Amino acid sequence: QVSALQSEVQLTALKYQKKFNEYMVHISNISKNLAGYGKGGEIKPLTIALHRENDTLGFNIIGGRPSPDSEEDSSSEGIYVSKVMEKGPADRADGLQVHDRI
């Protein structure tokens, strides 16, 4: 009975350790994103180099359609990251996140 309880405690500890590590990565990413802002809140560009694996860079995009009201050549909507595949090239690069503007 004690052995079963010890095993259960170990499994619970591993689950909490995994969650803790996920939170630390998230906090690290938030800190990096905050570092991308300059004085006055303007956004500073961040360059990330990704290497294609299995025909993917590990993220999806959304947007890029020009606004009908826009007279400019560039889209006022922009292109944004809609998904970062877990353990893919973009995920491992630590910098690209959902809602980032490309």
N, CA, C and O atoms as a DFTB+ gen file, in Angstrom:
408 C
 N C O
     1  1       0.823      -1.186       0.000
     2  2       0.000       0.000       0.000
     3  2       0.871       1.256       0.000
     4  3       0.564       2.227      -0.691
     5  1       1.945       1.235       0.767
     6  2       2.864       2.377       0.804
     7  2       3.542       2.537      -0.548
     8  3       3.728       3.661      -1.013
     9  1       3.911       1.442      -1.179
    10  2       4.558       1.472      -2.485
    11  2       3.640       2.090      -3.540
    12  3       4.090       2.882      -4.368
    13  1       2.374       1.736      -3.512
    14  2       1.402       2.298      -4.461
    15  2       1.243       3.792      -4.239
    16  3       1.138       4.557      -5.197
    17  1       1.226       4.205      -2.990
    18  2       1.114       5.617      -2.656
    19  2       2.344       6.389      -3.125
    20  3       2.221       7.503      -3.634
    21  1       3.534       5.800      -2.954
    22  2       4.764       6.436      -3.423
    23  2       4.741       6.606      -4.942
    24  3       5.147       7.648      -5.458
    25  1       4.272       5.596      -5.650
    26  2       4.183       5.674      -7.111
    27  2       3.230       6.779      -7.541
    28  3       3.509       7.525      -8.480
    29  1       2.107       6.874      -6.845
    30  2       1.126       7.916      -7.164
    31  2       1.709       9.312      -6.910
    32  3       1.494      10.230      -7.701
    33  1       2.432       9.465      -5.826
    34  2       3.065      10.746      -5.509
    35  2       4.103      11.101      -6.578
    36  3       4.199      12.256      -6.992
    37  1       4.876      10.110      -7.022
    38  2       5.884      10.353      -8.059
    39  2       5.232      10.779      -9.375
    40  3       5.704      11.705     -10.034
    41  1       4.151      10.106      -9.753
    42  2       3.447      10.478     -10.986
    43  2       2.879      11.891     -10.900
    44  3       2.966      12.662     -11.856
    45  1       2.305      12.220      -9.763
    46  2       1.768      13.562      -9.561
    47  2       2.877      14.606      -9.628
    48  3       2.695      15.673     -10.215
    49  1       4.014      14.303      -9.033
    50  2       5.153      15.225      -9.064
    51  2       5.643      15.432     -10.495
    52  3       5.988      16.550     -10.877
    53  1       5.674      14.371     -11.279
    54  2       6.091      14.490     -12.686
    55  2       5.123      15.356     -13.485
    56  3       5.543      16.161     -14.317
    57  1       3.832      15.189     -13.232
    58  2       2.828      16.012     -13.919
    59  2       3.016      17.491     -13.577
    60  3       2.961      18.348     -14.459
    61  1       3.234      17.782     -12.308
    62  2       3.438      19.169     -11.898
    63  2       4.736      19.733     -12.458
    64  3       4.796      20.907     -12.826
    65  1       5.780      18.902     -12.527
    66  2       7.051      19.346     -13.095
    67  2       6.881      19.694     -14.570
    68  3       7.431      20.688     -15.042
    69  1       6.117      18.874     -15.300
    70  2       5.873      19.136     -16.716
    71  2       5.114      20.456     -16.887
    72  3       5.476      21.274     -17.733
    73  1       4.074      20.663     -16.093
    74  2       3.305      21.908     -16.163
    75  2       4.180      23.105     -15.815
    76  3       4.095      24.148     -16.463
    77  1       5.012      22.960     -14.806
    78  2       5.915      24.028     -14.399
    79  2       6.844      24.396     -15.556
    80  3       7.052      25.577     -15.833
    81  1       7.403      23.389     -16.229
    82  2       8.290      23.642     -17.358
    83  2       7.562      24.360     -18.494
    84  3       8.122      25.255     -19.128
    85  1       6.304      23.962     -18.752
    86  2       5.505      24.633     -19.785
    87  2       5.285      26.099     -19.419
    88  3       5.383      26.975     -20.279
    89  1       4.990      26.366     -18.158
    90  2       4.795      27.746     -17.719
    91  2       6.075      28.564     -17.831
    92  3       6.035      29.739     -18.196
    93  1       7.195      27.953     -17.523
    94  2       8.477      28.670     -17.615
    95  2       8.791      29.039     -19.064
    96  3       9.293      30.130     -19.332
    97  1       8.497      28.138     -19.994
    98  2       8.696      28.439     -21.419
    99  2       7.777      29.583     -21.826
   100  3       8.191      30.495     -22.542
   101  1       6.535      29.533     -21.370
   102  2       5.576      30.594     -21.692
   103  2       6.053      31.939     -21.141
   104  3       5.993      32.948     -21.845
   105  1       6.516      31.967     -19.917
   106  2       7.024      33.201     -19.309
   107  2       8.237      33.704     -20.078
   108  3       8.373      34.906     -20.305
   109  1       9.113      32.800     -20.478
   110  2      10.290      33.175     -21.253
   111  2       9.877      33.815     -22.578
   112  3      10.446      34.826     -22.990
   113  1       8.880      33.218     -23.246
   114  2       8.402      33.771     -24.518
   115  2       7.779      35.147     -24.336
   116  3       7.985      36.037     -25.160
   117  1       7.023      35.324     -23.267
   118  2       6.426      36.627     -22.990
   119  2       7.521      37.661     -22.769
   120  3       7.434      38.779     -23.276
   121  1       8.543      37.297     -22.021
   122  2       9.656      38.214     -21.766
   123  2      10.351      38.599     -23.058
   124  3      10.706      39.761     -23.255
   125  1      10.547      37.618     -23.946
   126  2      11.187      37.909     -25.237
   127  2      10.322      38.843     -26.065
   128  3      10.831      39.749     -26.724
   129  1       8.998      38.620     -26.033
   130  2       8.101      39.487     -26.792
   131  2       8.118      40.906     -26.247
   132  3       8.084      41.866     -27.017
   133  1       8.170      41.046     -24.931
   134  2       8.235      42.380     -24.348
   135  2       9.525      43.076     -24.730
   136  3       9.560      44.296     -24.887
   137  1      10.587      42.298     -24.880
   138  2      11.866      42.873     -25.289
   139  2      11.786      43.398     -26.719
   140  3      12.631      44.195     -27.126
   141  1      10.792      42.968     -27.488
   142  2      10.622      43.420     -28.862
   143  2      10.002      44.803     -28.966
   144  3       9.887      45.336     -30.070
   145  1       9.604      45.394     -27.862
   146  2       9.018      46.724     -27.879
   147  2      10.070      47.756     -27.492
   148  3      10.822      47.572     -26.535
   149  1      10.107      48.834     -28.249
   150  2      11.064      49.895     -27.974
   151  2      10.447      50.969     -27.107
   152  3       9.378      50.784     -26.526
   153  1      11.138      52.097     -27.026
   154  2      10.625      53.229     -26.249
   155  2       9.321      53.721     -26.853
   156  3       9.165      53.749     -28.073
   157  1       8.406      54.100     -26.013
   158  2       7.126      54.613     -26.475
   159  2       6.177      53.533     -26.963
   160  3       5.113      53.850     -27.495
   161  1       6.537      52.256     -26.794
   162  2       5.652      51.168     -27.159
   163  2       5.711      50.743     -28.612
   164  3       4.962      49.857     -29.023
   165  1       6.608      51.371     -29.423
   166  2       6.669      50.943     -30.825
   167  2       7.249      49.535     -30.905
   168  3       8.085      49.143     -30.091
   169  1       6.794      48.796     -31.891
   170  2       7.217      47.414     -32.049
   171  2       8.511      47.365     -32.848
   172  3       8.632      47.973     -33.911
   173  1       9.476      46.624     -32.308
   174  2      10.730      46.411     -33.003
   175  2      10.665      45.054     -33.689
   176  3      10.241      44.077     -33.072
   177  1      11.078      44.972     -34.957
   178  2      11.023      43.678     -35.645
   179  2      11.973      42.654     -35.028
   180  3      13.038      42.993     -34.512
   181  1      11.558      41.410     -35.096
   182  2      12.351      40.295     -34.605
   183  2      12.542      39.331     -35.758
   184  3      11.566      38.950     -36.405
   185  1      13.769      38.928     -36.032
   186  2      14.046      37.994     -37.118
   187  2      14.269      36.611     -36.538
   188  3      15.065      36.427     -35.617
   189  1      13.553      35.638     -37.092
   190  2      13.686      34.252     -36.663
   191  2      13.964      33.414     -37.907
   192  3      13.228      33.494     -38.890
   193  1      15.008      32.623     -37.866
   194  2      15.335      31.723     -38.986
   195  2      14.805      30.332     -38.662
   196  3      15.127      29.762     -37.619
   197  1      13.992      29.790     -39.563
   198  2      13.426      28.459     -39.386
   199  2      13.925      27.554     -40.498
   200  3      14.129      28.000     -41.627
   201  1      14.117      26.294     -40.179
   202  2      14.526      25.301     -41.163
   203  2      13.382      24.321     -41.362
   204  3      12.887      23.720     -40.408
   205  1      12.974      24.171     -42.597
   206  2      11.847      23.297     -42.951
   207  2      12.149      21.852     -42.562
   208  3      13.241      21.342     -42.815
   209  1      11.165      21.201     -41.943
   210  2      11.251      19.787     -41.599
   211  2       9.976      19.111     -42.066
   212  3       8.878      19.581     -41.769
   213  1      10.109      18.018     -42.791
   214  2       8.946      17.287     -43.310
   215  2       7.994      18.215     -44.065
   216  3       6.776      18.141     -43.904
   217  1       8.568      19.081     -44.884
   218  2       7.811      20.031     -45.720
   219  2       7.000      21.055     -44.934
   220  3       5.990      21.548     -45.437
   221  1       7.416      21.387     -43.714
   222  2       6.698      22.403     -42.941
   223  2       7.672      23.228     -42.111
   224  3       8.747      22.759     -41.734
   225  1       7.275      24.460     -41.837
   226  2       8.022      25.307     -40.910
   227  2       7.415      25.243     -39.517
   228  3       7.976      25.777     -38.561
   229  1       6.268      24.588     -39.408
   230  2       5.665      24.368     -38.097
   231  2       4.736      25.465     -37.615
   232  3       4.501      25.598     -36.414
   233  1       4.201      26.262     -38.553
   234  2       3.213      27.259     -38.142
   235  2       2.271      27.554     -39.295
   236  3       2.615      27.350     -40.459
   237  1       1.067      28.040     -38.960
   238  2       0.066      28.440     -39.949
   239  2      -0.117      29.942     -39.885
   240  3       0.141      30.571     -38.859
   241  1      -0.569      30.510     -40.999
   242  2      -0.832      31.946     -41.046
   243  2      -2.276      32.198     -41.452
   244  3      -2.956      31.323     -41.987
   245  1      -2.723      33.418     -41.181
   246  2      -4.060      33.850     -41.561
   247  2      -3.955      35.317     -41.963
   248  3      -3.070      36.036     -41.501
   249  1      -4.871      35.751     -42.831
   250  2      -4.892      37.156     -43.231
   251  2      -4.215      37.361     -44.569
   252  3      -4.042      36.432     -45.358
   253  1      -3.835      38.610     -44.801
   254  2      -3.139      38.946     -46.023
   255  2      -4.039      39.433     -47.139
   256  3      -3.562      39.769     -48.222
   257  1      -5.327      39.472     -46.886
   258  2      -6.241      39.978     -47.911
   259  2      -6.335      41.491     -47.782
   260  3      -6.520      42.010     -46.681
   261  1      -6.211      42.204     -48.899
   262  2      -6.317      43.665     -48.807
   263  2      -7.724      44.105     -48.420
   264  3      -8.720      43.503     -48.820
   265  1      -7.773      45.148     -47.648
   266  2      -9.049      45.718     -47.244
   267  2      -9.666      46.439     -48.443
   268  3      -8.955      47.157     -49.146
   269  1     -10.980      46.271     -48.702
   270  2     -11.601      46.959     -49.848
   271  2     -11.533      48.477     -49.725
   272  3     -11.567      49.179     -50.736
   273  1     -11.438      48.991     -48.504
   274  2     -11.380      50.437     -48.282
   275  2      -9.973      50.997     -48.423
   276  3      -9.787      52.213     -48.451
   277  1      -8.986      50.121     -48.510
   278  2      -7.597      50.551     -48.540
   279  2      -7.177      50.902     -49.960
   280  3      -7.425      50.143     -50.898
   281  1      -6.541      52.053     -50.109
   282  2      -6.026      52.459     -51.415
   283  2      -4.549      52.113     -51.539
   284  3      -3.957      52.298     -52.603
   285  1      -3.953      51.618     -50.474
   286  2      -2.545      51.259     -50.482
   287  2      -2.370      49.886     -51.110
   288  3      -3.308      49.089     -51.152
   289  1      -1.140      49.608     -51.607
   290  2      -0.838      48.294     -52.163
   291  2      -0.737      47.238     -51.077
   292  3      -1.077      46.077     -51.302
   293  1      -0.270      47.638     -49.898
   294  2      -0.096      46.668     -48.817
   295  2      -1.399      46.481     -48.059
   296  3      -2.251      47.369     -48.019
   297  1      -1.533      45.318     -47.465
   298  2      -2.749      44.992     -46.727
   299  2      -2.763      45.698     -45.386
   300  3      -1.761      45.701     -44.670
   301  1      -3.897      46.299     -45.041
   302  2      -4.025      46.915     -43.723
   303  2      -4.320      45.854     -42.677
   304  3      -4.137      46.079     -41.481
   305  1      -4.783      44.679     -43.144
   306  2      -5.070      43.582     -42.226
   307  2      -3.791      42.965     -41.692
   308  3      -3.642      42.765     -40.486
   309  1      -2.885      42.670     -42.579
   310  2      -1.640      42.025     -42.194
   311  2      -1.752      40.514     -42.250
   312  3      -2.829      39.959     -42.466
   313  1      -0.636      39.872     -42.055
   314  2      -0.557      38.423     -42.008
   315  2      -0.138      38.053     -40.597
   316  3       0.842      38.585     -40.075
   317  1      -0.880      37.141     -39.979
   318  2      -0.649      36.785     -38.584
   319  2      -0.459      35.277     -38.426
   320  3      -0.951      34.490     -39.234
   321  1       0.252      34.894     -37.387
   322  2       0.421      33.491     -37.042
   323  2      -0.878      33.016     -36.399
   324  3      -1.337      33.589     -35.412
   325  1      -1.467      31.961     -36.968
   326  2      -2.722      31.443     -36.419
   327  2      -2.503      30.187     -35.579
   328  3      -3.326      29.860     -34.724
   329  1      -1.391      29.483     -35.820
   330  2      -1.125      28.262     -35.059
   331  2       0.366      27.958     -35.122
   332  3       1.006      28.136     -36.159
   333  1       0.909      27.499     -33.999
   334  2       2.286      27.015     -33.937
   335  2       2.212      25.546     -33.544
   336  3       1.727      25.205     -32.465
   337  1       2.700      24.677     -34.433
   338  2       2.630      23.242     -34.186
   339  2       3.589      22.846     -33.072
   340  3       4.764      23.213     -33.084
   341  1       3.072      22.097     -32.116
   342  2       3.871      21.657     -30.973
   343  2       5.066      20.832     -31.446
   344  3       4.919      19.908     -32.246
   345  1       6.230      21.172     -30.948
   346  2       7.501      20.499     -31.225
   347  2       7.959      20.636     -32.675
   348  3       8.863      19.922     -33.109
   349  1       7.341      21.550     -33.426
   350  2       7.767      21.815     -34.802
   351  2       8.889      22.841     -34.819
   352  3       9.271      23.354     -33.768
   353  1       9.426      23.152     -36.007
   354  2      10.530      24.112     -36.100
   355  2      10.210      25.470     -35.466
   356  3      11.053      26.033     -34.768
   357  1       9.019      25.997     -35.694
   358  2       8.660      27.304     -35.126
   359  2       8.542      27.252     -33.609
   360  3       8.913      28.203     -32.921
   361  1       8.029      26.152     -33.090
   362  2       7.882      25.985     -31.638
   363  2       9.259      25.924     -30.966
   364  3       9.482      26.539     -29.924
   365  1      10.164      25.181     -31.574
   366  2      11.505      25.041     -30.999
   367  2      12.328      26.316     -31.140
   368  3      13.300      26.500     -30.408
   369  1      11.962      27.196     -32.060
   370  2      12.723      28.429     -32.269
   371  2      12.539      29.418     -31.120
   372  3      13.320      30.361     -30.995
   373  1      11.521      29.221     -30.277
   374  2      11.260      30.125     -29.148
   375  2      11.242      31.585     -29.575
   376  3      12.225      32.302     -29.386
   377  1      10.169      32.010     -30.128
   378  2      10.050      33.410     -30.512
   379  2       8.778      33.667     -31.284
   380  3       8.162      34.721     -31.127
   381  1       8.376      32.730     -32.111
   382  2       7.172      32.883     -32.906
   383  2       5.985      32.381     -32.094
   384  3       6.003      31.273     -31.559
   385  1       4.941      33.227     -32.012
   386  2       3.761      32.867     -31.222
   387  2       2.497      33.211     -31.976
   388  3       2.500      34.044     -32.881
   389  1       1.409      32.553     -31.589
   390  2       0.114      32.841     -32.160
   391  2      -0.181      34.331     -31.964
   392  3       0.103      34.891     -30.906
   393  1      -0.745      34.959     -32.981
   394  2      -1.116      36.376     -33.048
   395  2       0.062      37.282     -33.424
   396  3      -0.128      38.490     -33.563
   397  1       1.276      36.733     -33.593
   398  2       2.387      37.558     -34.071
   399  2       2.086      38.005     -35.489
   400  3       1.543      37.242     -36.288
   401  1       2.440      39.243     -35.798
   402  2       2.270      39.745     -37.169
   403  2       3.524      39.432     -37.961
   404  3       4.638      39.692     -37.507
   405  1       3.338      38.871     -39.147
   406  2       4.464      38.514     -40.015
   407  2       4.793      39.706     -40.896
   408  3       5.712      39.636     -41.712
